[in-house]
Amino acid sequence: IVLLCCCITFFTFALIPQQSTRQQQLQQQIQHQAGAGWEIHRAIQRLQSNGRPSSPNTVLSDFPSTTADVVRVLQSWAKDYAGKDEWKSLLNKRNLRHEIEESIVALHHLREWRKSRVSTTTISN
C-alpha cells in the first residue's frame, strides 16, 4: 500500500508539470502563429537584408553596430511578445520600421556621445 501511494504521488506530481509545460508550449505556438504576420517581422527582415531605410535621407549602413544591436532586441521582442494583444499596438504598428530606422540614427549618436564622455572623463582624471 505504501508503495502504491508513493507511485501515485510520484506520477501525480510528475505528470502535472508536463501537462502544464505542454499547455504552455501550445499557447506559445498559437501566439507565434497569431503574430507571424506582424510588422516587427518585416522590420527585422528589412534591417537584416540590406539595412537601407525607407527614407532616402538616412543610410543605416553607416551604423552597422547599432543596427545589429537593435535587430537582436527586435528578434527577442518578436519571439516573446508577437501575437500578444497587449503588444499589438507597438509591434504591429504600420510605420514601425520607419520609427525603428529613426531610432537607430538617434541611438547611434547617443552611443557616440557616451563614448566621448567616457574618453573625456578618463583623460581628465
FENWO-V682663 format. One record per run of one state. SS is the DSSP state (H for helix, E for strand, - for the rest). FROM is the first residue (numbers start at 1). TO is the last residue. Records with the same first field share a line. If there is no record, write none. Layout:
SS=FROM-TO / FROM-TO
This chain:
-=1-1 / 36-38 / 50-59 / 82-84 / 92-95 / 125-125
H=2-35 / 39-49 / 60-81 / 85-91 / 96-124
